[in-house]
């Protein structure tokens, strides 16, 4: 499914979703698709009459987006629980390592694509808030002559606890965004956070807008990965960084056999028991096997225009973090 043809900021209200045409300039959203820059890699009006994979199934390209949408619409409410069950909680460590590798500074503008339930966004906000508070403390310690009243006043006058940092979560699936928005409200995340409905292959943002682009466990579900990578390059500022956390190719033969056994024999069963959805988790397992290896994906990132592309395999290659820069 393609992104809407106008910029739309979605917010969750007590009775459901409401579409608000506000905040476009603040977020750098494109206000009019016909007037979009020529550098944008827009989805073709005429879909290529070719086939692609949906897991191990071969389908027409124009059908894959809808099928993937249905998968995540079905699993949205149980998505986080299933992540814990499938990975035995290790996905949390992988995401923490992504933030450690990112090391964002106060003032960083982050775009998290396919980040519907907010896991990366919340970690980012926690990290930059901690960094900003540490900076404040260092500054106050350096001013030993201040009175307690002056120190208190400095804290009170601090309006932005994030130091100007902002994160935009962009996801094509409204149900995933709904879950993320509910989690944010429940956990107290409000400042510096926006939710946008959008397609990774046709991002509704201006050129050169963000400092960092992240996508975690999402890019393998995109129909045209090359186009999503080109869009990532377009919306990043010069000097901006691309970071992708994704399942990859296991490099240990013994672990590979055990991993295959667990993936195909256990994960779909967990999907049926916990989420009531065998087929969606069968697809997710199959989609992992169809994703390029670490080296192949590195070359794809370079082909999109990124420089200094590297990757780090985690947990024997079950996942990998790829990094690249727009220079």
GUTOR-894566 format. One record per residue (C-alpha): residue number from 0; x, y, z. Coordinates in steps of 0.5 Angstrom, whole numbers, padded with zeros to 4 digits, always signed. Layout:
// residues N
+-----+-------+-------+-------+
!   k !     x !     y !     z !
+-----+-------+-------+-------+
! NUM !     X !     Y !     Z !
...
+-----+-------+-------+-------+
//
This chain:
// residues 327
+-----+-------+-------+-------+
!   k !     x !     y !     z !
+-----+-------+-------+-------+
!   0 ! +0000 ! +0000 ! +0000 !
!   1 ! +0003 ! +0007 ! -0002 !
!   2 ! +0003 ! +0013 ! +0003 !
!   3 ! -0002 ! +0018 ! +0003 !
!   4 ! -0001 ! +0023 ! -0003 !
!   5 ! -0002 ! +0029 ! +0002 !
!   6 ! +0002 ! +0030 ! +0009 !
!   7 ! -0002 ! +0027 ! +0015 !
!   8 ! +0000 ! +0028 ! +0022 !
!   9 ! -0004 ! +0022 ! +0026 !
!  10 ! -0005 ! +0023 ! +0033 !
!  11 ! -0009 ! +0018 ! +0037 !
!  12 ! -0015 ! +0021 ! +0041 !
!  13 ! -0020 ! +0018 ! +0046 !
!  14 ! -0025 ! +0015 ! +0041 !
!  15 ! -0020 ! +0014 ! +0035 !
!  16 ! -0015 ! +0016 ! +0030 !
!  17 ! -0016 ! +0023 ! +0027 !
!  18 ! -0013 ! +0026 ! +0021 !
!  19 ! -0009 ! +0033 ! +0023 !
!  20 ! -0006 ! +0037 ! +0017 !
!  21 ! -0002 ! +0041 ! +0022 !
!  22 ! +0005 ! +0041 ! +0024 !
!  23 ! +0007 ! +0040 ! +0017 !
!  24 ! +0012 ! +0045 ! +0017 !
!  25 ! +0015 ! +0043 ! +0024 !
!  26 ! +0016 ! +0036 ! +0022 !
!  27 ! +0019 ! +0038 ! +0015 !
!  28 ! +0013 ! +0034 ! +0011 !
!  29 ! +0012 ! +0035 ! +0004 !
!  30 ! +0005 ! +0039 ! +0004 !
!  31 ! +0004 ! +0038 ! -0004 !
!  32 ! +0006 ! +0032 ! -0007 !
!  33 ! +0006 ! +0035 ! -0014 !
!  34 ! +0011 ! +0040 ! -0012 !
!  35 ! +0016 ! +0035 ! -0009 !
!  36 ! +0023 ! +0036 ! -0011 !
!  37 ! +0025 ! +0032 ! -0017 !
!  38 ! +0031 ! +0029 ! -0013 !
!  39 ! +0025 ! +0025 ! -0009 !
!  40 ! +0025 ! +0017 ! -0011 !
!  41 ! +0017 ! +0017 ! -0012 !
!  42 ! +0013 ! +0010 ! -0013 !
!  43 ! +0012 ! +0009 ! -0020 !
!  44 ! +0005 ! +0011 ! -0022 !
!  45 ! +0005 ! +0004 ! -0027 !
!  46 ! +0008 ! -0001 ! -0022 !
!  47 ! +0013 ! -0006 ! -0026 !
!  48 ! +0010 ! -0012 ! -0029 !
!  49 ! +0015 ! -0017 ! -0025 !
!  50 ! +0014 ! -0022 ! -0019 !
!  51 ! +0017 ! -0021 ! -0012 !
!  52 ! +0017 ! -0025 ! -0006 !
!  53 ! +0013 ! -0025 ! +0000 !
!  54 ! +0016 ! -0030 ! +0004 !
!  55 ! +0017 ! -0036 ! +0000 !
!  56 ! +0011 ! -0035 ! -0004 !
!  57 ! +0012 ! -0031 ! -0011 !
!  58 ! +0007 ! -0025 ! -0012 !
!  59 ! +0006 ! -0019 ! -0017 !
!  60 ! +0010 ! -0013 ! -0014 !
!  61 ! +0003 ! -0009 ! -0013 !
!  62 ! +0001 ! -0014 ! -0009 !
!  63 ! +0006 ! -0015 ! -0004 !
!  64 ! +0005 ! -0008 ! +0000 !
!  65 ! -0002 ! -0010 ! +0001 !
!  66 ! +0000 ! -0017 ! +0004 !
!  67 ! +0005 ! -0014 ! +0009 !
!  68 ! +0000 ! -0009 ! +0011 !
!  69 ! -0005 ! -0015 ! +0013 !
!  70 ! +0001 ! -0018 ! +0017 !
!  71 ! +0002 ! -0013 ! +0021 !
!  72 ! -0005 ! -0010 ! +0022 !
!  73 ! -0006 ! -0017 ! +0025 !
!  74 ! +0000 ! -0018 ! +0029 !
!  75 ! +0000 ! -0010 ! +0032 !
!  76 ! -0003 ! -0012 ! +0039 !
!  77 ! +0001 ! -0018 ! +0040 !
!  78 ! +0007 ! -0015 ! +0037 !
!  79 ! +0012 ! -0013 ! +0043 !
!  80 ! +0010 ! -0019 ! +0047 !
!  81 ! +0011 ! -0024 ! +0041 !
!  82 ! +0018 ! -0020 ! +0040 !
!  83 ! +0020 ! -0022 ! +0047 !
!  84 ! +0017 ! -0029 ! +0046 !
!  85 ! +0021 ! -0031 ! +0040 !
!  86 ! +0028 ! -0028 ! +0042 !
!  87 ! +0027 ! -0030 ! +0049 !
!  88 ! +0028 ! -0022 ! +0050 !
!  89 ! +0034 ! -0021 ! +0046 !
!  90 ! +0031 ! -0016 ! +0042 !
!  91 ! +0032 ! -0011 ! +0047 !
!  92 ! +0039 ! -0012 ! +0048 !
!  93 ! +0040 ! -0011 ! +0040 !
!  94 ! +0036 ! -0005 ! +0040 !
!  95 ! +0040 ! -0002 ! +0046 !
!  96 ! +0046 ! -0004 ! +0042 !
!  97 ! +0043 ! +0000 ! +0036 !
!  98 ! +0043 ! +0006 ! +0041 !
!  99 ! +0050 ! +0005 ! +0043 !
! 100 ! +0052 ! +0005 ! +0036 !
! 101 ! +0048 ! +0011 ! +0035 !
! 102 ! +0050 ! +0015 ! +0041 !
! 103 ! +0046 ! +0021 ! +0039 !
! 104 ! +0048 ! +0028 ! +0042 !
! 105 ! +0043 ! +0033 ! +0044 !
! 106 ! +0039 ! +0037 ! +0039 !
! 107 ! +0039 ! +0031 ! +0034 !
! 108 ! +0033 ! +0030 ! +0029 !
! 109 ! +0032 ! +0023 ! +0028 !
! 110 ! +0027 ! +0019 ! +0023 !
! 111 ! +0025 ! +0012 ! +0025 !
! 112 ! +0022 ! +0009 ! +0020 !
! 113 ! +0018 ! +0002 ! +0021 !
! 114 ! +0018 ! +0004 ! +0028 !
! 115 ! +0011 ! +0004 ! +0029 !
! 116 ! +0011 ! +0001 ! +0037 !
! 117 ! +0016 ! +0006 ! +0039 !
! 118 ! +0022 ! +0002 ! +0041 !
! 119 ! +0027 ! +0005 ! +0038 !
! 120 ! +0024 ! +0012 ! +0039 !
! 121 ! +0023 ! +0011 ! +0047 !
! 122 ! +0030 ! +0009 ! +0047 !
! 123 ! +0033 ! +0015 ! +0043 !
! 124 ! +0029 ! +0020 ! +0048 !
! 125 ! +0031 ! +0016 ! +0054 !
! 126 ! +0038 ! +0017 ! +0052 !
! 127 ! +0038 ! +0024 ! +0049 !
! 128 ! +0035 ! +0026 ! +0056 !
! 129 ! +0040 ! +0023 ! +0060 !
! 130 ! +0046 ! +0026 ! +0056 !
! 131 ! +0043 ! +0033 ! +0057 !
! 132 ! +0042 ! +0032 ! +0064 !
! 133 ! +0049 ! +0030 ! +0065 !
! 134 ! +0051 ! +0036 ! +0061 !
! 135 ! +0047 ! +0041 ! +0065 !
! 136 ! +0050 ! +0038 ! +0072 !
! 137 ! +0057 ! +0038 ! +0069 !
! 138 ! +0056 ! +0046 ! +0067 !
! 139 ! +0053 ! +0047 ! +0074 !
! 140 ! +0059 ! +0043 ! +0078 !
! 141 ! +0064 ! +0048 ! +0074 !
! 142 ! +0060 ! +0054 ! +0077 !
! 143 ! +0062 ! +0053 ! +0084 !
! 144 ! +0060 ! +0060 ! +0086 !
! 145 ! +0053 ! +0059 ! +0084 !
! 146 ! +0048 ! +0059 ! +0090 !
! 147 ! +0043 ! +0054 ! +0091 !
! 148 ! +0037 ! +0059 ! +0089 !
! 149 ! +0041 ! +0060 ! +0083 !
! 150 ! +0042 ! +0053 ! +0081 !
! 151 ! +0035 ! +0052 ! +0082 !
! 152 ! +0033 ! +0057 ! +0078 !
! 153 ! +0037 ! +0055 ! +0072 !
! 154 ! +0033 ! +0048 ! +0073 !
! 155 ! +0027 ! +0051 ! +0073 !
! 156 ! +0028 ! +0056 ! +0067 !
! 157 ! +0030 ! +0049 ! +0063 !
! 158 ! +0024 ! +0049 ! +0058 !
! 159 ! +0027 ! +0043 ! +0054 !
! 160 ! +0029 ! +0037 ! +0057 !
! 161 ! +0032 ! +0034 ! +0051 !
! 162 ! +0036 ! +0039 ! +0049 !
! 163 ! +0033 ! +0040 ! +0042 !
! 164 ! +0032 ! +0033 ! +0040 !
! 165 ! +0026 ! +0030 ! +0036 !
! 166 ! +0024 ! +0024 ! +0034 !
! 167 ! +0019 ! +0022 ! +0028 !
! 168 ! +0016 ! +0015 ! +0028 !
! 169 ! +0014 ! +0014 ! +0021 !
! 170 ! +0010 ! +0007 ! +0019 !
! 171 ! +0006 ! +0005 ! +0014 !
! 172 ! +0001 ! +0001 ! +0018 !
! 173 ! -0004 ! +0005 ! +0022 !
! 174 ! -0005 ! +0000 ! +0027 !
! 175 ! +0002 ! -0001 ! +0029 !
! 176 ! +0002 ! +0007 ! +0030 !
! 177 ! -0004 ! +0006 ! +0034 !
! 178 ! +0000 ! +0001 ! +0039 !
! 179 ! +0006 ! +0006 ! +0039 !
! 180 ! +0002 ! +0012 ! +0041 !
! 181 ! -0002 ! +0008 ! +0046 !
! 182 ! +0005 ! +0006 ! +0049 !
! 183 ! +0008 ! +0013 ! +0049 !
! 184 ! +0002 ! +0016 ! +0053 !
! 185 ! +0002 ! +0010 ! +0058 !
! 186 ! +0009 ! +0011 ! +0059 !
! 187 ! +0009 ! +0018 ! +0059 !
! 188 ! +0013 ! +0020 ! +0053 !
! 189 ! +0010 ! +0027 ! +0050 !
! 190 ! +0015 ! +0032 ! +0048 !
! 191 ! +0020 ! +0031 ! +0042 !
! 192 ! +0016 ! +0026 ! +0039 !
! 193 ! +0011 ! +0025 ! +0033 !
! 194 ! +0008 ! +0020 ! +0029 !
! 195 ! +0007 ! +0020 ! +0022 !
! 196 ! +0003 ! +0015 ! +0017 !
! 197 ! +0008 ! +0014 ! +0011 !
! 198 ! +0011 ! +0009 ! +0006 !
! 199 ! +0019 ! +0008 ! +0007 !
! 200 ! +0019 ! +0008 ! -0001 !
! 201 ! +0016 ! +0015 ! -0001 !
! 202 ! +0017 ! +0018 ! +0005 !
! 203 ! +0013 ! +0025 ! +0006 !
! 204 ! +0019 ! +0029 ! +0008 !
! 205 ! +0023 ! +0034 ! +0005 !
! 206 ! +0030 ! +0033 ! +0003 !
! 207 ! +0036 ! +0034 ! +0008 !
! 208 ! +0031 ! +0034 ! +0014 !
! 209 ! +0034 ! +0029 ! +0019 !
! 210 ! +0041 ! +0028 ! +0022 !
! 211 ! +0040 ! +0020 ! +0023 !
! 212 ! +0035 ! +0015 ! +0020 !
! 213 ! +0034 ! +0008 ! +0023 !
! 214 ! +0030 ! +0002 ! +0021 !
! 215 ! +0029 ! -0004 ! +0026 !
! 216 ! +0027 ! -0010 ! +0023 !
! 217 ! +0023 ! -0007 ! +0018 !
! 218 ! +0027 ! -0006 ! +0011 !
! 219 ! +0026 ! -0014 ! +0009 !
! 220 ! +0019 ! -0012 ! +0009 !
! 221 ! +0019 ! -0007 ! +0004 !
! 222 ! +0018 ! -0009 ! -0004 !
! 223 ! +0023 ! -0005 ! -0007 !
! 224 ! +0029 ! -0004 ! -0002 !
! 225 ! +0033 ! +0000 ! -0007 !
! 226 ! +0028 ! +0005 ! -0007 !
! 227 ! +0027 ! +0005 ! +0001 !
! 228 ! +0035 ! +0006 ! +0001 !
! 229 ! +0035 ! +0012 ! -0004 !
! 230 ! +0029 ! +0015 ! +0000 !
! 231 ! +0033 ! +0014 ! +0007 !
! 232 ! +0039 ! +0018 ! +0003 !
! 233 ! +0035 ! +0024 ! +0001 !
! 234 ! +0032 ! +0026 ! +0007 !
! 235 ! +0038 ! +0025 ! +0011 !
! 236 ! +0042 ! +0032 ! +0012 !
! 237 ! +0049 ! +0032 ! +0009 !
! 238 ! +0054 ! +0028 ! +0014 !
! 239 ! +0047 ! +0025 ! +0017 !
! 240 ! +0048 ! +0017 ! +0019 !
! 241 ! +0044 ! +0011 ! +0016 !
! 242 ! +0043 ! +0005 ! +0021 !
! 243 ! +0039 ! -0001 ! +0020 !
! 244 ! +0038 ! -0007 ! +0025 !
! 245 ! +0036 ! -0013 ! +0021 !
! 246 ! +0036 ! -0020 ! +0021 !
! 247 ! +0041 ! -0023 ! +0017 !
! 248 ! +0045 ! -0029 ! +0016 !
! 249 ! +0048 ! -0034 ! +0021 !
! 250 ! +0055 ! -0035 ! +0020 !
! 251 ! +0056 ! -0041 ! +0025 !
! 252 ! +0053 ! -0048 ! +0022 !
! 253 ! +0051 ! -0051 ! +0028 !
! 254 ! +0047 ! -0045 ! +0031 !
! 255 ! +0045 ! -0044 ! +0024 !
! 256 ! +0041 ! -0051 ! +0024 !
! 257 ! +0039 ! -0050 ! +0031 !
! 258 ! +0036 ! -0043 ! +0029 !
! 259 ! +0032 ! -0046 ! +0023 !
! 260 ! +0029 ! -0051 ! +0027 !
! 261 ! +0027 ! -0046 ! +0032 !
! 262 ! +0025 ! -0041 ! +0027 !
! 263 ! +0020 ! -0046 ! +0023 !
! 264 ! +0018 ! -0051 ! +0028 !
! 265 ! +0017 ! -0046 ! +0034 !
! 266 ! +0016 ! -0039 ! +0032 !
! 267 ! +0009 ! -0040 ! +0028 !
! 268 ! +0007 ! -0044 ! +0034 !
! 269 ! +0008 ! -0039 ! +0038 !
! 270 ! +0004 ! -0034 ! +0033 !
! 271 ! -0002 ! -0039 ! +0033 !
! 272 ! -0002 ! -0039 ! +0041 !
! 273 ! +0000 ! -0032 ! +0043 !
! 274 ! -0003 ! -0028 ! +0037 !
! 275 ! -0008 ! -0033 ! +0034 !
! 276 ! -0004 ! -0032 ! +0027 !
! 277 ! +0000 ! -0038 ! +0025 !
! 278 ! +0001 ! -0035 ! +0018 !
! 279 ! +0003 ! -0028 ! +0019 !
! 280 ! +0009 ! -0031 ! +0023 !
! 281 ! +0011 ! -0036 ! +0018 !
! 282 ! +0011 ! -0031 ! +0013 !
! 283 ! +0016 ! -0027 ! +0018 !
! 284 ! +0021 ! -0033 ! +0019 !
! 285 ! +0021 ! -0034 ! +0011 !
! 286 ! +0022 ! -0026 ! +0010 !
! 287 ! +0028 ! -0027 ! +0014 !
! 288 ! +0031 ! -0033 ! +0010 !
! 289 ! +0030 ! -0028 ! +0003 !
! 290 ! +0033 ! -0022 ! +0006 !
! 291 ! +0040 ! -0021 ! +0003 !
! 292 ! +0047 ! -0023 ! +0007 !
! 293 ! +0051 ! -0018 ! +0011 !
! 294 ! +0056 ! -0017 ! +0005 !
! 295 ! +0050 ! -0016 ! +0000 !
! 296 ! +0046 ! -0011 ! +0004 !
! 297 ! +0052 ! -0007 ! +0005 !
! 298 ! +0053 ! -0007 ! -0003 !
! 299 ! +0046 ! -0005 ! -0003 !
! 300 ! +0047 ! +0001 ! +0002 !
! 301 ! +0053 ! +0003 ! -0002 !
! 302 ! +0049 ! +0003 ! -0009 !
! 303 ! +0044 ! +0008 ! -0006 !
! 304 ! +0050 ! +0013 ! -0005 !
! 305 ! +0052 ! +0012 ! +0002 !
! 306 ! +0059 ! +0012 ! +0004 !
! 307 ! +0064 ! +0009 ! +0010 !
! 308 ! +0059 ! +0003 ! +0010 !
! 309 ! +0060 ! -0002 ! +0015 !
! 310 ! +0056 ! -0007 ! +0019 !
! 311 ! +0057 ! -0011 ! +0026 !
! 312 ! +0054 ! -0018 ! +0026 !
! 313 ! +0051 ! -0020 ! +0033 !
! 314 ! +0049 ! -0026 ! +0036 !
! 315 ! +0053 ! -0030 ! +0031 !
! 316 ! +0050 ! -0027 ! +0025 !
! 317 ! +0042 ! -0028 ! +0027 !
! 318 ! +0042 ! -0020 ! +0026 !
! 319 ! +0047 ! -0015 ! +0024 !
! 320 ! +0047 ! -0007 ! +0025 !
! 321 ! +0049 ! -0004 ! +0018 !
! 322 ! +0052 ! +0004 ! +0018 !
! 323 ! +0053 ! +0009 ! +0013 !
! 324 ! +0054 ! +0016 ! +0012 !
! 325 ! +0051 ! +0021 ! +0007 !
! 326 ! +0057 ! +0025 ! +0005 !
+-----+-------+-------+-------+
//
